[in-house]
Amino acid sequence: MKPETKQTRQFQAREFKSPVGILCILLAYAFLLNGWPGLSVAQDTTSPDDPLAEVLAGHSFHGSAFNEGARQSARLLGGTGKVHFDITTDSDDAQRFFNQGVGQLHGFWDLEAERSFRQVAMIDPDCAMAYWGAALATFEKPERAAGFAQEALDRIDNVSEREKQYIKALHRYFHGEKKKPKKQSKDEKEKEVENDGEKKKQEAEYELVSSSSRKDRAARYLKDLEDIVISNPDDVEAKALVVHRIWYNSRAGWPIGSYVAAESLLKEIFAANPMHPAHHYRIHLWDRRKPELSVESAGMCGLSSPSIAHMWHMPGHIFSRLNRYDDAIYYQEASARTDHRHMITDHVIPDEIHNYAHNNEWLTRNYVFLGRATDALSLAINLVELPRHPKYNAFGIDRSGSAVYGQKRLTQVLREFQMYDKLADVIDRGCFSNLDIDQDINAWRLQGCFAAITGQSEQQKQFVSSLDELMAETKKDSDEAKSLVASLKSQLESKPKKSGGEKKSDESKVDSEDDSQDDVKVVKVDKKKLGEEYKSAKKEAEKLAKRLKTIEQALKAIEGYQSVAGNDFAAAEKLLSETKGEDEAWLAELNFRGGETEGGLEALRKQVEKRKHQSIPLARLTWCLFKAGELEEAKLRFEELKTVAIGADRSVEVFSRLDSLTSAIKADSDWIVDSGIQKADTHFRPPLDSLGPVHWTPPAAPRWEVVDANNEVASSQSYAGENVLVIFYLGHGCLHCAEQLQAFGPRAKDFEDAGIKMIAISSDSHEDLSKSMESYDGELPIRLASDASLEVFKAFRAHDDFESLALHGTFLIDKQGRVRWQDISYEPFMDHEFLLNESKRLLKF
């Protein structure tokens, strides 16, 4: 076992070989031995290129690759996959964490995989494979991954030949091939290159990644992995990585060459280890081609890694493709519950988790398919109410985040189940607040339609008026955008203009057309800049044109619902068919009710065929058949519906109106079953409640206590019953922190008016708090407190456990002592306007 010291645990730095590099190490060790002071930022007195320039507060000492991602220590979780990947290390703990990291990689739990690999590096700083693992965990972030891959290569000398193959293959993917040294003459070989008095040797360099396409690099990496399997035929993990790469490379432009070959490799893996998490890869392999071939793995996937939510999610793909929605719901709900348990335990914001929003929006859709209206509505509302963050869950930034998905599914649930009575509650909860313009249009459409169909004419007029107003404004902007596009296009297509002796402008390059005619100039326009402006203007014009169409459809939809309210079903069907977003089964029913009996029934039959095993179209067809007097087919369809509408909500009209049918055919009125029969191919299923809560709830904030600048105690207890914004900053010498206080200070009253107190906790000693107050312009309106021991920083996870560094943190804690919003980063959160609005929104729930 390698001896561990404070320095080796905290400083897993690159191996610096130059004198300056050695000096950097000595300085860093000196800081570590004496503790990190509150003053952590240089005062701009050194050049940015100066290797002795102090690292910014909150930033890693190992470079930008280490700034983001996991910065809190890992723990052995269990349930992350039965894998063993031998590495060169004297530490049993390092090997255990490495195995955990590999299992997490197989489950696409990249954030936690990186955490496990960084834990390995903290235990054994010389472990090259720790950095190889971190590079794989950050594969989707090439700049960070390339940094980790280089760290692995720097430590390659003391590992096995097998490990060297892994490291070189990944390094080659990110850094390219090593160039051959240029042939030099005898004189050139003897020549030394001097720079600032320091000798620099001519060394071979790695070519830039940009010099080879992603497609070519992907092909080479797969070949390198195959070489590892050839050299190490018993290496199960190498085989698993090959299968993953065969599937993954299809995203880089290489179609899967042989599904059968990949399946054969999977069979070898499962022969050696039946519970290997490669069941995940089999699902991806067959998902879109022949999903029934991965049903066995769908039943085993979650069981192979029960602590990883994504491993429960993936079976939902297969069972959804096979229209087995009840089975799909079990696995997607298991995924959501596993995620929620982890988030609440480790204080993680939902959308920080890969695929979280995707799983839950799909689960909502599957609830809809079975007719589980209440469950679908509750989950859609939960998605809408989740914390939003400018980086990973905000309108206009993240199209696959909970905010966007939540709005889509909430609208779908309310519309398809026609839950007119639920809309007022949804609005009161603030589910349609803090939207962008395009989301506003959809919300106004829904509310206008519901107002029309329920006879609330005044509310209907308000939404129509808002849409008309927005249309006029958008039309004006659209015309201006079209005009600009036409102008820029004309300039791009025009030839250079001649001008006599004109003065050169800053925007144009003017060259002499003819040396003998100095008074005649050719004005050359910067075509590249003009081209960029044209593309930007064209994109804006297209966006506005699309918005105009959306507004037009919204107004037409409201008119259509008004026609439904007036029993003019034919007119309603015509209007609504010209809009997007309406349920086609309902449009077919409107056609039926509008007098097109046979046409409506045929359209409904097509919907049932198209949307196999979905309850809403089948329920609509059953009711229309009954109304048309076609009792025999109605009975058959009703029997089919009983096997499909598992756990359906009988209170919604699409199901409750079938009571007249059950009465007529003397069927049991309590016809909806709560759950389906579990099939043998899904294997053992843990009770869902044992996995975690079905909805995300804010975690309880840690208990904390500090002393403020006035020697008064500030604590979780003293703020009980109050909303409080807690800012963790890194001392009076941190320039970024000073900027944060300068930004938030003037907004303190706005937060106060919103019912939110504010306190900033510093890593400074109590004596140094006054320096932060002195550096503020005027009287600082934020309460300051000291946490020089960093105990409260650590409790809130605003701390890098690997380097023993305090991190920037911002937390919104509500009256119940729950963390409603948070940001932990190497940089302070600066967007006070966003946070104020988001805080107001969250505290409504």
TORDRENBA-308059 format. One record per residue (C-alpha): x, y, z. Coordinates in steps of 0.001 Angstrom, whole numbers, plus 500000, padded with zeros to 6 digits. Layout:
XYZ...
END
This chain:
500000500000500000501391503384499037501778505797501952499313508716501816500203512216502872498122515353502902500033516534499850499618513379497743495907513211498520495300516820497632497666517475494756497358515064491849499146517496489537500891517046486238504530516060486365506312519369485782509791518859484422510997522398483803512559524523486604509501526766486539507241523720486873509172522495489898508882525924491482505086525826490888504900522516492734506919523851495676504658526898495932501527524745495745502820522418498470503656525395500638500070526609500334498695523160501120500846522719504217499875526132505599496186525972504726494427527922502002494079531591502877490963533627502172492961535778499747492930533508496718493142535763493679495998537708492220495468541444491868496164541607488101499809542549488701501160539599486716500918538645483080498254536016482247501073533948480770503160534091483932503347530513485301503628531980488784500303533836488478498076532629491302495160530363490407491746532029490632489754531252493756487598528170493275489601527019490242491539523767490270495323523782490526495449521079487872494009523042484981490609523698483413489786519998482943489419519760486727487301522908487215483951521414486258482353518092487067482681516221490323484575518077493037483162516361496107484508513013497265482948509735496187481615506940498346481200503258497585477516503035496692476991499396495865474650498395493068476748499987490304477451496826488353479307493560488791482532494550487049486220494100487707488857495981485737492415495296486928494613498381487187498116499064488462497738500318492024498828499243495503495552500438497001492577498105497392490341501148497852491576502648494589490728499395492793487242499327494357486493502903493348487848502214489880485527499234489476482650501425490624483594504082488081483637501552485240480195500300486270478939503881486310480398504415482831478463501398481562475328503001483013476046506414481424476192507925484926479044510128483813479070512687486634479348509993489304481830508002487218484099511038487109483703511395490860484779507770491395487816508155489135488851511383490861488588509495494150491011506933492723493387509756491808493132511201495311493975507810496838496713507031494316497902510192492490500181508164490196497397505875488965497308506532485226494024504676484716492235507066487077492695509791484470491832507434481626488522506787483381487926510507483921488539511089480205485893508506479301483485510013481828483875513423480148483947512064476591481113514397475519483194517389476647486280517027474433488381519810475953488093518358479445488470514785478220491619515691476276493134517131479452492438513959481408493762511797478556497026513754478658497257513256482428496915509505481862499622509485479197501965511429481487501791508501483970501980505644481457505482504375482299504504502284485331501414500451484045500882497100482333500996496668478562497220496163478555496647499460480375499045501183477987496860500062475100493781501601476731495563504875477482497208505265474084493973504499472252492014507167474107494833509704473927495094509146470173491368509816469815491610513239471441495140514300470520495779512602467213498837510800465945502363511661466957504200513299464097507509511929462947510384514308463707511554516253460694514878515167459231517571517589460283520973518352458945523987517988461174524076521740461690520365521832462554520737519030465094523511520916466852521608524189466802519930525178470050516875527321470250517147530052472874514084531796474300514314534112477310517594532503478235516040529059478609516935526179476305514071524559474478514525521292472618512880520606469277510367517886470152507846515981468080504340517331468640500887515763468438498828516895465500495668518840466271492471516846466637490874519144464042493212517723461425491191514503461349487428514184461290485382512852464164484304510005461892487901508978461172488906509212464818485874507129465834486846504394463383490441504380464597489377504237468244487146501207467583490047499476465858492298500240468826489738498741471215489455495651469030493249495321469211492954495213472999490436492348472744492720490501470323495674490905472705493557490124475773490821487654474735489594487213478309489166490944478963485396491225479407485539495003479880487364495467476588484623493489474825481949495618476509483695498813475382483903497465471821480147496784471737479456500230473127481728501808470538480080499887467669476753501438468670478177504843469615480076505228466343476754505234464481476369508743465910479672509721464308478656508644460822479522504932460905476404502725460541476489499546462602478308497144460291477056493902461799474419493612464490475026489857464612478754490305465302478012492724468145475410490302469533477973487475469453480362489578471490477588490304473998476912486585474366480580486044475225480321488749477897477189487236479461478676483745479345481492485047481553479290487343483665475488486957483295474852490131485346477281492369483481475824495872482854476442495352479125472719494470479081472470498244478604474411498011475331472250495190473997469194497425474472470836500244472521471969497809469833468484496453469045466333499378470211465488500762466780465950497633464669464454494617466426463573495508470031462130492085470834465662490655470691466633492640473776463641491850475986465786489466478055468325492221478697465534494716479347464448492534482250468029492242483546469350495772482961468084497485486126468878494461488263472475494482487004473059498034488355470142498943490642471751502149491977471978503691488502468738505306487359469572505129483648469816501344483877466145501277484928465249503783482232466571501831479244464131498874479502461409501487479087462706502026475538462148498404474617458747497945476232457521501231474766458618500117471292456688496874471838453606498819473026453890497194476459453266500507478208452472499051481614455888497347481681457572500486480358455996502556483126457403500269485825460977500743484583460669504460483896459159505023487311461940502926488854464414505210487089462716508358488384462600507028491934466270505981491866467243509417490585465167511179493238466711509152496048470179510102494831469264513782494354467759514133497798470631512257499483473442514073497692471745517461497137471820517339493341469584519561491208467436517332488918468569518562485500472223518065486393471515514360485841471923512973482338468602511955480754466527512808483836464043515075482020463872512691479059462914509773481312460198511695483113458618513274480052458466509814478436456962508381481612454307511105481437453499510106477846453155506464478831450829507425481696448710509193479057448686506095476836447224503982479655444759506685480674446408507467484008445375511112483868446007512019487512449487510455487530450340512134484221449172515542485434451059515255488734454315514327487020453974517048484372453409519634487114456426518295489004458584518738485892457378522330485481458035523126489137461634521840489166464411524397489712465611526125486563469199527118485913470686529186483070473197526451482262471049523350482022467329523970482402466031527208480929463879528223477986465874529132474906468959527312476225468028523699476874465373522171474625465547518860476475465330520156480032462504519765482512461173523282481861460553522708478140459470519081478473457251519903481438455348522575479512454857520230476548453581517353478645451405519569480858449700520959477756449312517459476294447773516015479475445287518852479965444308518846476281444010515085475623442070514373478810440150517673478433440720518422482115438996521803482012438343521737485759442077521412486566443289524440484631442538527039487305444588525112489885447474524726487432447465528481486797447269529280490531450322527084491134452295529296488744452856526580486143452446529103483331454676531789484852458215532813483838457866531507480276459495532778477097457394534286474280456882531040472367455843529191475533453483532082476350451727531612473002451100527933473740449863528746477243447525531481475979446203529102473345445397526421475897443784528850478320441847530582475525440552527241474218439456526097477665437779529455478329435915529152475012434652525621475555433511526351479126431697529548478138434033531993479907433744534611477175435521537452479011438612535341479678438500534106476096438509537705474837441515538533477027443612535749475523442497536554471988443392540203472612446849539248473935447475537074470879446242539782468479448544542307470128451505539959469918450688539161466285450771542844465303454089543301467082455560540128465574454309541054462087456141544384462319459346542699463522459005540041460818458669542624458040461751544457459308463701541184459509462715540249455937463789543680454731467159543320456445467682539847454945466919541179451458469327544083451944472161541885453196471604539372450403471773542175447844475062543416449315476511539906449261475610539421445610476748542890444450480134543575442855482704545919444470481838549584443902484247552186442491484629555518444212486806558517443473489252559397446217486857558601449054488146558422452574488687554916453865486092553709456335486672551452459307484329548847457819485787548665454290489149547754452832490154550139450027492805549115447508494037550853444367492480549363441255495152550812439020498442552337440109498064554923437388494625556066438562494991557063442209491647558844442240489670555671441373489283553249444281487582549860444659485697549506447940485896545888449070483241544779451529484136542263454252482140539405452762482800537059455656481381539467458212478484540284455904477801536578455422477609536034459182475216538962459527473092537534456711472886534091458350471962535635461693469308537882460122467867534997458115467649532831461224465829535610463089463428536125460164462645532389460077462035532374463831459611535288463569457804533687460602457378530502462619456095532520465581453548534264463371452243530913462182452020529658465773449969532725466770447653532257463796447095528616464759446447529583468385443701532029467328442197529446464992442220526813467782440345529142470161437760529727467423437504525956466957436824525346470655434186528060470560432517526107467755432553522987469946430849524964472701428167525942470154427775522281469040428997523172465539431249520114465420431823520201461675433161523755461817435231522871464871436817519875463131437660521983460080439284524748462137441202522472464501442453520226461674444322523267460348446271523645463591449034521576465158448831519926468551445241518702468754444633515007469445443798513340466130441430510902467838439422513836469128439362515413465658438009512123464295435326512139466998434386515721466062434069514542462464431731511779463676429674514177465801429537516647462920427491514206460816430249512230459088429361509009460911431187506487458733434082508818457990434527509584461683434420505910462699436895504935460002439251507708461087439008506463464673439719502872463628442863504114461876443907505953465025443452502794467106445543500839464617448225503529464485448361504005468255448331500384469363447438499673472988446699503332473746443557503908475744442289507325474559441683506544470851440225503155471790437873504722474368436736507341471841436087504676469190434163502520471685431911505426472690431260506503469081430411502921468061427926502748470918426380506071469891426187504882466266424258501783467377427045499384466373426760497486469635428626494295468703431804496078467656431409498388470643431416495315472945434551493921471268436349497252471503435301497602475139436824494215475989440019495310474258439978498577476210439800496687479518443203495116478746444719498446477713443424501052480191445434499665483123445126501968486128443153504488484036441505507440485761437779506781485480436888510305486570437900511880483230435091512136480697436660509975478001436226507008480394433333508075482648430923508449479706431335504728479003429105504074482026426151504273479647427691501449477603428400499214480622424807499759481752423425498866478315425451495653477981425126494806481721428904494841482236430693495492485514430857499270486013434144498857487909435963497620484815439372499273485192442133497093486679444809498712488837447791496860487404448673494453484663449966490908485011453761490770485200455242488665482420458003486150483062460474487919480752460691490925483085462278488837485892462272490024489521460958493522490163461736495320493427458724497150494944458785500679493503458424502321496906461704500703497969463611502608495284462708506176496239459923508789495899458088509099492574458392512916492548461352515151493301461073517143496503463536519753497773466071518240500198466463519561503728469293522060504059472157521126506398472078522600509893474550525454510077475822528176512404478228531078511846479072534395513516478437537581511566480432540824511393478548542169514445479447539129516537475868537846516336475060534206515639473449533434512282472165529901511878469608527653510294467682527999513547467739531804513528466372531800509949463695529183510674460392530226509148462080532625506722463258532359503140466968533072502889469504533346500080472884532068501269475959533090499264479292531395499950482205533563498832485938533027498968487267535891501012487843539602500612490728539028498200488621537109495675487923539564492863485091537480491415483482537328494845483734541088495213481998541408491844479266539055493041478654541112496182478641544284494081476039542669491784473762541271494491474100544150496961471874546606495059469240543861494696469075543048498406465936545177498832464284543480495832464923540106497438463700541488500767460498542720499105460032539194497724460268537836501279463856536622500986466633537533503441470240537481502276473466536439503971476963535996502536479253533526504308482970534054503758486007531823504030487674534827505719488442534913509384486030536954511484488620539714511730488896540010507942485162540416507269485576544171507559487812544155504483484922542910502316482765545685503751485426548296503088485838547225499446482099547608498741480922550864497152478904552390499965477253550530502828477006546802502139473319545789502458474150542085502791474780540449506132478319539010506257479490536067508340482672534038508721483325530325508206487120530214508266487023526526509241485003525807506064482718523501508053479560525128506673481062525244503177481611521492503436478142520841504822476628522526501743479121520724499436480568524089498359483949522469498708486445520571496568487249517535498682489975516416496298492046519593496653490699520900499984489455524117498373486371526175499113484037526666496151481560529384495255477999528537496229474569530168496108471551528561497809467882529473498179466476528005501390462734528230502017460740528725505228460661524975505808464463524793505680464575523112502256467072523869499480464936525121496592467757526234494267471519525981494248474637526693492253478048525280493200480912526161490899484484527309490438482952530680489549480367532744491477476785532912490224476257536417488876472792536515487271470866538188490101467922539040487823467430535395486852467740534242490443465281536820491775462629535798489236463319532106489704463137532462493498459744534141493242458525531347490966459810528508493131458437529933496373454899529863494931454974526065494975
END
